[in-house]
Amino acid sequence: MKQKLALLTLLLVTGIAQLAAQDRYFTKTGTISFHSKTDLENIDATNKLVTAALDTKTGAIQFNVPMKAFEFKRALMQEHFNENYVESEKFPNGTFKGRLANNASIKYGTPGTYDVTVEGDLTIHGVTKKVNAPGKVVISQGAIDATAAFEILLADYNITIPALVADKISKKVNINVVTKLEPLKN
């Protein structure tokens, strides 16, 4: 009798843990890209090593972005980005901690596309600012695709542009987020 009770308890706990895991989705291969445009030069970079997690019960969403993983078309741009602008040695990661404001309207068990509002705290270069951005969540079999696009001002994050190149670098940067999140496995 004790063995049956122990087995039943183990199955129940394992089943609950598996159900809870389905509420949490994760990726280590999200993509964040940014674009800066001026009359003299466009700057584009992509980072494909973004870690992201989503809790579908609460709508809590988090991102971790290793700054050195941004890739540029020209090595010199990448070097300047890491050494002079975001100071990657001192501030190795950008982070976002927030939530999907309209999480209750998303039917996670039903395939489809849902417009969302992402709100939370974006930290870059050691500075944290509130961000509110539109996005999309696409529910498919076994995965959640999440995208968002927004704009930041470099000055808001204490990123200064040297006068020598001020006309080549925009003070505004457009950021695009693309992730494919899969159920977190225990």
C-alpha positions as CSV (number, residue, x, y, z in Angstrom):
1,M,0.0,0.0,0.0
2,K,2.8,2.4,0.9
3,Q,4.5,1.7,-2.4
4,K,1.3,2.4,-4.4
5,L,0.9,5.7,-2.5
6,A,4.5,6.6,-3.1
7,L,4.2,5.8,-6.8
8,L,0.9,7.8,-7.1
9,T,2.5,10.8,-5.3
10,L,5.5,10.6,-7.6
11,L,3.3,10.5,-10.7
12,L,1.1,13.4,-9.4
13,V,4.2,15.6,-8.7
14,T,5.8,14.7,-12.0
15,G,2.5,15.5,-13.8
16,I,2.1,18.8,-12.1
17,A,5.8,19.8,-12.8
18,Q,5.2,18.9,-16.5
19,L,2.1,21.0,-16.7
20,A,3.8,24.0,-15.0
21,A,6.7,23.6,-17.4
22,Q,4.2,24.1,-20.3
23,D,3.5,27.6,-18.9
24,R,7.1,28.6,-19.4
25,Y,8.7,29.1,-22.7
26,F,12.4,29.7,-23.5
27,T,15.0,30.3,-26.2
28,K,18.8,30.8,-26.3
29,T,18.6,31.8,-30.0
30,G,16.4,34.8,-30.2
31,T,17.4,37.6,-32.5
32,I,17.7,41.3,-31.8
33,S,18.7,43.7,-34.6
34,F,19.1,47.4,-34.7
35,H,19.2,50.0,-37.4
36,S,20.4,53.6,-37.3
37,K,20.0,55.8,-40.3
38,T,21.6,59.1,-41.3
39,D,22.1,60.8,-44.7
40,L,25.8,59.8,-44.6
41,E,25.6,56.2,-43.3
42,N,23.3,53.4,-42.1
43,I,24.4,51.2,-39.3
44,D,22.9,47.7,-38.9
45,A,23.8,45.0,-36.4
46,T,22.3,41.6,-35.5
47,N,22.6,39.5,-32.4
48,K,21.5,35.8,-32.6
49,L,22.4,34.8,-29.1
50,V,19.6,36.4,-27.2
51,T,18.1,34.5,-24.3
52,A,14.4,35.0,-23.7
53,A,11.8,33.5,-21.3
54,L,8.0,33.9,-21.2
55,D,5.6,32.8,-18.5
56,T,2.2,32.4,-20.2
57,K,0.3,32.4,-17.0
58,T,1.5,35.9,-15.9
59,G,2.7,37.3,-19.2
60,A,6.1,38.0,-17.6
61,I,8.8,38.2,-20.3
62,Q,12.6,38.6,-19.9
63,F,15.5,39.0,-22.4
64,N,19.2,38.9,-21.9
65,V,21.4,40.3,-24.7
66,P,25.2,39.8,-24.7
67,M,26.4,43.1,-26.2
68,K,29.5,41.6,-27.7
69,A,27.4,39.2,-29.8
70,F,26.1,42.0,-32.1
71,E,27.6,41.5,-35.6
72,F,28.2,44.4,-37.9
73,K,29.0,44.5,-41.6
74,R,32.3,46.1,-40.8
75,A,34.7,45.0,-38.1
76,L,35.6,48.6,-37.2
77,M,32.0,49.5,-36.5
78,Q,31.8,46.4,-34.2
79,E,34.9,47.5,-32.4
80,H,33.7,51.1,-31.9
81,F,30.3,49.8,-30.7
82,N,31.8,47.6,-28.1
83,E,34.7,49.8,-26.9
84,N,33.4,53.4,-27.3
85,Y,29.6,53.3,-27.2
86,V,28.1,50.5,-25.1
87,E,31.4,49.7,-23.3
88,S,30.8,46.0,-23.4
89,E,33.6,45.2,-21.0
90,K,31.9,47.3,-18.3
91,F,28.3,46.6,-19.3
92,P,28.4,43.1,-20.9
93,N,24.6,42.6,-21.2
94,G,21.5,44.5,-22.1
95,T,18.3,43.2,-20.4
96,F,14.6,43.6,-20.6
97,K,12.2,42.6,-17.8
98,G,8.6,43.2,-18.3
99,R,5.3,41.7,-19.3
100,L,2.7,41.4,-22.0
101,A,0.2,44.0,-20.9
102,N,-2.7,42.2,-22.5
103,N,-1.7,38.7,-21.7
104,A,-5.2,37.6,-20.7
105,S,-6.4,38.1,-24.2
106,I,-4.0,35.6,-25.7
107,K,-5.3,32.1,-26.0
108,Y,-2.1,30.1,-25.7
109,G,-3.9,26.8,-26.4
110,T,-5.3,28.0,-29.7
111,P,-3.1,28.6,-32.7
112,G,-3.3,32.1,-34.0
113,T,-1.7,35.6,-34.2
114,Y,-2.3,38.1,-31.3
115,D,-1.4,41.8,-31.1
116,V,0.3,42.5,-27.8
117,T,1.7,45.5,-25.9
118,V,5.1,44.8,-24.3
119,E,5.9,47.0,-21.3
120,G,8.8,46.9,-18.9
121,D,12.3,48.0,-18.1
122,L,15.1,48.0,-20.7
123,T,18.6,48.3,-19.4
124,I,21.5,49.2,-21.7
125,H,24.8,50.7,-20.8
126,G,23.9,50.5,-17.1
127,V,20.8,52.7,-17.5
128,T,17.3,51.4,-17.1
129,K,14.3,53.1,-18.8
130,K,10.6,52.2,-19.2
131,V,9.7,50.8,-22.6
132,N,6.2,50.3,-24.1
133,A,6.1,48.7,-27.5
134,P,3.7,47.0,-29.9
135,G,4.4,43.4,-30.8
136,K,2.9,40.1,-32.0
137,V,2.6,36.7,-30.5
138,V,2.0,33.8,-32.9
139,I,0.9,30.5,-31.3
140,S,1.7,27.4,-33.2
141,Q,2.1,23.7,-32.5
142,G,4.6,23.5,-29.6
143,A,6.1,27.0,-30.0
144,I,5.5,30.7,-29.5
145,D,6.9,33.2,-31.9
146,A,7.1,36.7,-30.4
147,T,8.2,39.9,-32.2
148,A,8.4,43.6,-31.2
149,A,9.8,46.8,-32.7
150,F,10.6,50.0,-31.0
151,E,12.9,53.0,-31.0
152,I,15.3,54.3,-28.4
153,L,17.3,57.5,-28.0
154,L,21.0,56.9,-27.4
155,A,21.2,59.8,-25.0
156,D,18.5,58.2,-22.7
157,Y,21.1,55.4,-22.1
158,N,24.1,57.7,-21.6
159,I,25.6,56.6,-24.9
160,T,27.5,59.6,-26.2
161,I,28.5,60.2,-29.8
162,P,31.9,61.9,-30.3
163,A,31.6,65.2,-32.2
164,L,34.0,63.8,-34.9
165,V,31.4,61.3,-36.1
166,A,28.1,62.9,-34.8
167,D,26.9,63.4,-38.4
168,K,27.4,59.7,-39.2
169,I,25.5,58.2,-36.3
170,S,21.8,58.8,-35.6
171,K,20.7,59.8,-32.2
172,K,17.8,57.3,-32.6
173,V,18.0,53.6,-33.0
174,N,15.3,51.2,-34.3
175,I,15.3,47.9,-32.5
176,N,13.6,44.7,-33.8
177,V,13.1,41.6,-31.6
178,V,12.3,38.1,-33.1
179,T,12.1,35.0,-30.9
180,K,10.9,31.5,-31.3
181,L,10.2,30.2,-27.8
182,E,9.7,26.5,-27.0
183,P,8.4,24.8,-23.8
184,L,11.0,24.9,-21.0
185,K,12.1,21.4,-20.2
186,N,12.9,20.5,-16.7
